Every structure is written in C-alpha cells, then in structure tokens.
C-alpha cells in the first residue's frame, strides 16, 4: 500500500513539474505621477514588421494588467498614452511582472517567465552599451562645436572599436543562450545588416535548441538562410524578369554577357548613388569586352527611378517592380540592404558579390582582359 501511495505521489509531482501555463498574466506597475485612466497599449509586429494593436487597458493607482493566451513566445511592446518610447518584452504564457517609471520606459524591469528572464539579462548589458554610445555622441558634438579635430578623430576611432564590441556581445549572447528567443532576433539582425557572414549565422542557428527552432522567427531565419545559399558564390544565379522603365518585361537571361553585374539600388539610397559613378566607369571601360549590367531598383515611384537613371548616366538595362524591399527580385536574392550586387560569369554562375570601388574593376579585369 505504501509503495502504491509513493508512486501516486511521484506521478503527481512529475505532472505538476511538467505542466505548462495555459495563459499569460502581465502585471504592470508604474511609478511617477500618472492619472488614473491613462491608457496602456499592447502591440506587436506583423509579417511586414509594422506595429499592430493587440489590446488596450488603463492604469488605476499605478497598476494595470493584460490577460489572455499566447500560442508561442513573441516579442511585444507596451506603449503608454502620451509618452514617448516603448517597453519591449516577450509575451508568453505564465506570470510576467513589469515595473517601470513613467518617464524611463527604457529602464523597465522584467521577471517571471523563462524568456523574459533571458531577455532581461540581454537588456541589462545592452543598456550599458547604449549609455556608452550616447556618451561618445555627446563628446563628439562637443568636440565638433569646438572644432577640436584631434578629439573628433580619436572618438571616431574609439567608436569603430565600440561597434566591434557591440557585435561581439550580440554574437556571444546568441552563442551562450541557444534557448532564448532573443538569440534568434539577434541572428536575424546580424544577417540583415550583414554584420556577420551567412555561414557563421547558420552555424549559430544550427546550435539553437529544437524548441527555439520551432518558433516562427526561427523558421523565417531558416528560410532566409536557405535563400542565401541559392545566391552563394559558385551557385547559379536565380532567373528573374520584371518591368523596364517603358513597361516592357525584361529577363535576366536576355541580357547576360561574358560577365554580368546584377546591381540592386534605389534613387533614395545615398551609398548606391555614390557608387554609381564607379559602375559607370567600369561599364564604359569593359562593356565592349563583354560586361553587361542590369539595375534592379527598389524605388516606389517611377519618376524618382527614371530621374536617377538619367542624372547618374546609367546607360544599361533597368528593371523594377517599384515595391522597395518587397520587390520579388529582391526577395529572390534575399536583399535586406542596398547597395548589393552579384557578378555572374557567362554561364550565370555567381563569381563575386558586393564588389565596390577598385575591387569591382579588378575582378572584371580578371575575367575580361
């Protein structure tokens, strides 16, 4: 009888440890002078990374709450009526405690659920780095106003080193916390900004736990990594077609030469416009030897697009769906930032990517001289 009773107790213990919360309870406490009835907004982002409203409540005696169920952990934001800024947190089932001062949303404290404990650890270090960045920016403004060029140069060099430190912190966090949702978001940002080579991002993705890989942001990251593989050096460039400025449809295979540069740019992109004279120079020098260029614009207004083509003297083929980064060709090539470019040989094999300045002419010369 005692044995049966002991087994029953063990089963109950295991069941209680393995059970998961069926819903979430977000309990917020605000300090500072705040009128009762002040609205609090719960928001997240949609598939286009645009903010969308989820729920609204009010503050009473410095307290508010949100309740419901959440299918999987996801980054959400708290907005306070008439206040600038927001508070990011991970909405997941369980009890989440949020405390903040109404004029210091950026220093809110989170605790209560596994993902928010991990997120809070990330935020604590990130805030220290943000303070250092603000301090350097203030020092830079002061030095600039005093026309202290030596100090300006020194701060610029310090800031370059600081950016490397920030990247190292992000990479190390993702490496050390494979069970954190924020690690996936970090990897997505590093890949989008090209702050880390795609093969290194992939290695960190592979190290994530199965539970994190099952979340939607991780699935999206995997899709992006797969797309990047299709545009790696040595791969056959994906075929595409799109409208030209006069409305005709032009395909990549119609304009391939001995060497073809697929150039992603836009009239509004200053680095693109700054690089255009170099591409013009290389094109004029090597077009008769077999170099072709096709410009893929990520503009949204046809007039801006065609005006920039004329102003910069871009005498090659151009296409655009006028959909910015939602352009199907940009998505096919996994373009998240411009300028971006792919150099193809006569068989359509990608032989180089994102060459600019002298590096572009050097590579073209290797193939065509």
C-alpha positions in Angstrom: 0.0 0.0 0.0 2.9 2.4 0.9 4.5 1.6 -2.4 1.4 2.4 -4.4 0.9 5.7 -2.4 4.6 6.6 -3.1 4.2 6.0 -6.8 1.0 8.1 -6.9 2.8 11.0 -5.1 5.7 10.7 -7.7 3.2 10.8 -10.6 1.5 13.9 -9.2 4.9 15.6 -8.7 6.1 14.9 -12.2 2.7 16.1 -13.6 3.0 19.4 -11.6 6.6 20.0 -12.8 5.8 19.3 -16.5 2.6 21.2 -16.8 2.7 24.4 -18.8 0.7 27.6 -18.1 -2.4 27.8 -20.1 -2.4 31.6 -20.4 -0.5 34.7 -19.6 -0.9 37.3 -16.9 1.1 40.5 -17.5 1.0 42.6 -14.3 2.4 46.1 -14.7 3.4 48.6 -12.0 4.1 52.3 -13.0 5.7 54.8 -10.6 5.6 58.6 -11.1 2.6 61.0 -11.3 0.1 59.3 -13.6 -3.6 59.9 -13.9 -6.0 57.1 -13.3 -7.5 56.0 -16.6 -4.3 56.6 -18.6 -4.3 54.1 -21.5 -1.8 51.4 -21.9 -1.4 49.7 -25.3 -0.2 46.2 -26.0 1.3 45.9 -29.5 3.4 43.6 -31.7 4.5 43.5 -35.3 3.0 41.8 -38.4 4.8 40.0 -41.2 5.9 43.3 -42.7 7.4 44.4 -39.4 4.7 47.0 -38.9 3.2 47.7 -35.4 -0.3 46.3 -34.9 -2.6 46.7 -31.8 -3.3 43.7 -29.7 -5.1 45.0 -26.6 -5.7 48.2 -24.6 -6.2 48.7 -20.8 -6.0 51.6 -18.3 -3.8 52.4 -15.3 -5.6 52.5 -11.9 -3.5 53.6 -8.9 -0.3 52.8 -10.8 -1.3 49.3 -11.8 -2.5 47.7 -15.0 -2.7 44.1 -16.4 -3.3 42.2 -19.6 -4.5 38.6 -19.7 -5.0 36.0 -22.4 -3.3 33.1 -24.2 -0.3 33.2 -26.4 0.4 30.4 -28.9 4.2 30.8 -28.8 6.6 33.3 -27.3 6.8 36.5 -29.4 8.3 40.0 -29.0 5.6 42.5 -27.9 5.7 46.1 -26.8 4.0 48.2 -24.1 3.1 51.8 -25.0 1.9 54.4 -22.5 -0.5 57.1 -23.5 1.2 60.5 -24.2 4.6 59.0 -23.5 7.4 58.6 -26.0 9.1 55.2 -26.4 8.0 51.7 -25.5 8.9 48.7 -23.4 9.8 45.5 -25.3 9.2 42.2 -23.7 8.5 38.6 -24.6 4.8 37.7 -24.4 4.5 34.0 -23.4 2.1 32.1 -21.2 2.9 32.5 -17.5 3.0 35.3 -15.0 5.0 38.3 -16.2 5.9 41.2 -13.8 6.8 44.5 -15.3 7.9 47.6 -13.3 8.9 50.9 -14.7 8.9 54.7 -14.1 6.6 56.6 -16.4 9.4 58.8 -17.7 12.0 56.0 -18.0 10.4 53.3 -20.2 13.8 52.3 -21.4 14.8 51.1 -17.9 11.8 48.8 -17.2 12.4 45.6 -15.2 11.0 42.3 -16.3 10.7 39.0 -14.5 8.5 35.9 -14.2 8.8 33.8 -17.3 11.9 31.9 -18.8 12.1 34.0 -22.0 11.7 37.3 -20.1 14.4 36.3 -17.6 16.8 35.7 -20.6 15.6 38.9 -22.3 16.2 40.9 -19.1 19.8 39.7 -19.0 20.3 40.8 -22.6 18.7 44.2 -22.0 20.8 44.9 -18.9 24.0 44.7 -20.8 22.6 46.4 -23.9 21.6 49.4 -21.8 25.2 49.8 -20.6 26.4 49.8 -24.2 23.7 52.3 -25.2 24.9 54.6 -22.4 28.4 54.4 -23.7 27.2 55.2 -27.2 25.3 58.2 -26.0 28.3 59.4 -24.1 30.6 59.2 -27.2 28.0 61.0 -29.3 27.9 63.9 -26.7 31.6 64.1 -26.7 31.7 64.1 -30.5 29.2 67.0 -30.5 31.2 69.0 -28.0 34.5 68.4 -29.9 32.9 69.3 -33.2 31.5 72.6 -31.8 35.0 73.4 -30.5 36.5 72.4 -33.9 38.8 70.0 -32.0 39.7 67.8 -34.9 42.2 65.7 -32.9 39.5 64.7 -30.4 36.9 64.1 -33.2 39.3 61.7 -34.9 40.1 59.9 -31.6 36.4 59.5 -30.9 35.7 58.2 -34.4 38.4 55.5 -33.9 37.0 54.7 -30.5 33.5 54.3 -31.9 34.7 51.9 -34.6 36.2 49.7 -31.9 33.0 50.1 -29.9 30.9 48.8 -32.8 33.0 45.7 -32.9 32.5 45.3 -29.2 28.7 45.5 -29.6 28.8 42.9 -32.4 30.9 40.6 -30.2 28.4 41.0 -27.3 25.5 40.1 -29.6 27.3 37.1 -31.1 28.4 35.8 -27.7 24.9 36.2 -26.2 23.4 34.1 -29.1 26.1 31.5 -28.7 25.7 31.2 -24.9 21.9 31.3 -24.9 20.6 28.9 -27.6 17.4 28.5 -25.7 16.5 32.3 -26.0 14.1 33.8 -28.4 16.1 37.0 -28.4 19.1 35.0 -29.8 17.1 34.3 -33.0 16.2 38.0 -33.3 19.9 38.9 -32.8 20.9 36.5 -35.6 18.2 37.9 -37.9 19.5 41.4 -37.3 23.1 40.4 -37.9 22.2 38.7 -41.1 20.0 41.6 -42.3 22.7 44.2 -41.6 25.4 41.8 -43.0 27.2 42.2 -39.7 28.1 38.5 -39.7 28.8 36.2 -42.7 25.9 34.0 -43.5 27.8 30.8 -42.8 28.5 32.0 -39.2 24.9 32.9 -38.8 23.9 29.4 -40.0 26.3 27.8 -37.5 24.7 29.7 -34.7 21.2 28.9 -35.9 22.1 25.2 -36.0 23.1 25.4 -32.3 19.7 26.7 -31.2 17.5 24.3 -29.2 14.7 22.4 -31.0 12.1 24.4 -29.0 13.5 27.7 -30.3 13.9 26.4 -33.9 10.1 25.6 -33.8 9.2 29.3 -33.3 8.1 31.4 -36.2 11.1 33.9 -36.2 13.5 30.9 -36.3 11.5 29.4 -39.2 11.8 32.7 -41.1 15.5 32.8 -40.3 15.9 29.3 -41.8 14.1 30.4 -44.9 16.4 33.4 -45.3 19.5 31.2 -44.8 18.2 28.8 -47.5 17.7 31.7 -49.9 21.2 33.0 -49.2 22.6 29.5 -50.1 21.0 29.9 -53.5 22.9 33.1 -54.1 26.3 32.0 -52.6 29.4 32.4 -54.8 29.6 29.3 -57.0 25.8 29.0 -57.3 23.8 29.5 -60.5 22.1 32.9 -60.2 18.3 32.7 -59.9 16.5 33.7 -63.1 14.0 36.6 -62.9 12.1 39.0 -65.1 10.5 42.4 -64.3 9.2 45.6 -65.9 11.6 48.1 -67.6 11.0 51.9 -67.4 9.0 51.8 -70.6 6.7 48.9 -69.3 8.3 46.0 -71.2 9.2 42.9 -69.4 13.0 42.0 -69.4 14.5 38.8 -68.2 18.0 38.2 -66.8 18.8 35.6 -69.5 18.1 38.2 -72.2 20.9 40.5 -71.0 23.7 38.1 -69.9 27.1 38.8 -71.3 30.5 37.3 -70.8 30.2 38.9 -67.4 27.0 40.4 -65.9 26.6 42.7 -62.9 23.1 42.5 -61.2 23.0 45.7 -59.3 20.4 46.3 -56.6 20.0 50.1 -55.9 17.5 52.9 -55.5 17.2 56.6 -56.1 16.8 57.3 -52.4 19.9 55.2 -51.4 22.9 57.6 -50.9 25.6 54.9 -50.9 24.1 53.5 -54.1 24.2 56.9 -55.8 27.8 57.4 -54.5 28.8 54.1 -56.1 27.1 54.7 -59.4 30.0 56.8 -61.0 32.3 53.8 -60.3 30.0 51.4 -62.0 29.6 53.8 -64.9 33.4 54.0 -65.3 33.8 50.2 -65.2 30.9 49.7 -67.6 32.2 52.2 -70.1 35.7 50.6 -70.0 34.6 46.9 -70.3 31.2 46.9 -72.0 32.7 46.3 -75.4 34.7 43.4 -74.0 31.5 41.7 -72.7 30.4 43.3 -69.5 26.7 43.9 -69.1 24.8 45.5 -66.2 21.2 45.1 -65.2 20.0 47.5 -62.5 17.2 46.3 -60.1 15.7 49.4 -58.5 14.0 49.2 -55.1 12.2 52.5 -55.6 8.5 53.0 -55.2 8.0 56.0 -57.5 8.7 55.6 -61.2 9.6 59.2 -61.7 12.3 59.1 -58.9 13.7 55.9 -60.6 13.9 57.3 -64.1 15.2 60.7 -62.9 18.1 59.0 -61.1 18.9 56.8 -64.1 19.2 60.0 -66.3 21.0 62.1 -63.6 23.6 59.4 -63.0 24.1 58.4 -66.6 23.2 54.7 -66.1 23.3 53.6 -69.8 22.4 49.9 -69.1 19.3 47.8 -68.7 16.9 48.6 -65.8 14.0 46.8 -64.2 11.8 47.4 -61.1 8.5 46.4 -59.6 8.5 49.6 -57.6 7.9 47.7 -54.3 11.0 48.6 -52.3 12.2 45.5 -50.3 9.0 43.7 -51.2 10.2 43.5 -54.8 10.0 39.8 -55.9 13.5 40.0 -57.4 14.9 41.5 -54.2 13.3 38.7 -52.2 14.5 36.1 -54.6 18.1 37.3 -53.9 17.4 37.8 -50.2 18.2 41.6 -50.4 17.7 43.3 -47.0 20.0 46.2 -47.6 21.4 48.1 -50.5 23.7 48.6 -52.4 24.0 44.9 -53.2 25.4 43.4 -56.3 26.2 40.0 -57.9 28.7 39.4 -60.6 27.9 36.5 -62.9 30.0 34.7 -65.5 28.8 33.7 -69.0 27.2 30.6 -67.5 25.2 32.5 -64.9 27.4 31.4 -62.1 27.9 33.9 -59.3 31.6 34.6 -59.1 31.6 37.6 -56.7 29.3 39.6 -54.5 29.0 43.2 -53.3 32.2 44.5 -55.0 32.6 48.2 -54.9 35.2 50.8 -55.8 38.5 49.4 -57.3 37.6 45.9 -56.2 34.9 45.8 -58.9 37.2 46.8 -61.7 39.9 44.4 -60.5 37.5 41.4 -60.6 36.1 42.4 -64.0 39.6 42.8 -65.4 40.5 39.3 -64.3 37.7 37.9 -66.5 37.7 40.2 -69.5 41.3 41.4 -70.0 
